[in-house]
Amino acid sequence: MVLEDLPDGIALRVRVIPRARRTALAGVRGDSLVVKLTAPPVDGAANSALVEFLAEALGVPVSAVKIVSGANSRSKTLVISRIDVASAATRLGLPVVSQA
């Protein structure tokens, strides 16, 4: 599942494509949101660009977005506070899946 509800926000799984022509969301692949970044995967530049891009896309402060796994990988899990799953899905253009 791309988005997961947490007590303080959400968990988001992403697959990063660095050195892309432009920074943009590129759909879903498997259980991850694909994000293309113009930044190279050098000295944390792609991680910083990812955090800034997602914060802006979700309308949360940069401080609310944290990479919790995959900092040195293209597949990452982020925890984002100050937002719920439904709002995040809407802002990222993902279908809202109700959890029973």
Secondary structure as the mmCIF struct_conf table of DSSP 4:
data_model
#
loop_
_struct_conf.conf_type_id
_struct_conf.id
_struct_conf.beg_label_comp_id
_struct_conf.beg_label_asym_id
_struct_conf.beg_label_seq_id
_struct_conf.end_label_comp_id
_struct_conf.end_label_asym_id
_struct_conf.end_label_seq_id
STRN STRN1 LEU A 3 LEU A 6
TURN_TY1_P TURN_TY1_P1 PRO A 7 ASP A 8
STRN STRN2 GLY A 9 ILE A 17
BEND BEND1 ARG A 19 ARG A 19
BEND BEND2 ARG A 21 ARG A 22
STRN STRN3 ALA A 24 ARG A 29
TURN_TY1_P TURN_TY1_P2 GLY A 30 ASP A 31
STRN STRN4 SER A 32 LYS A 36
BEND BEND3 THR A 38 ALA A 39
BEND BEND4 PRO A 41 VAL A 42
TURN_TY1_P TURN_TY1_P3 ASP A 43 GLY A 44
HELX_RH_AL_P HELX_RH_AL_P1 ALA A 45 LEU A 58
TURN_TY1_P TURN_TY1_P4 GLY A 59 GLY A 59
HELX_RH_3T_P HELX_RH_3T_P1 VAL A 62 ALA A 64
STRN STRN5 VAL A 65 SER A 69
TURN_TY1_P TURN_TY1_P5 ALA A 71 ASN A 72
BEND BEND5 SER A 73 ARG A 74
STRN STRN6 SER A 75 SER A 81
BEND BEND6 ARG A 82 ARG A 82
HELX_RH_AL_P HELX_RH_AL_P2 VAL A 85 LEU A 92
TURN_TY1_P TURN_TY1_P6 GLY A 93 GLY A 93
HELX_LH_PP_P HELX_LH_PP_P1 LEU A 94 VAL A 96
#
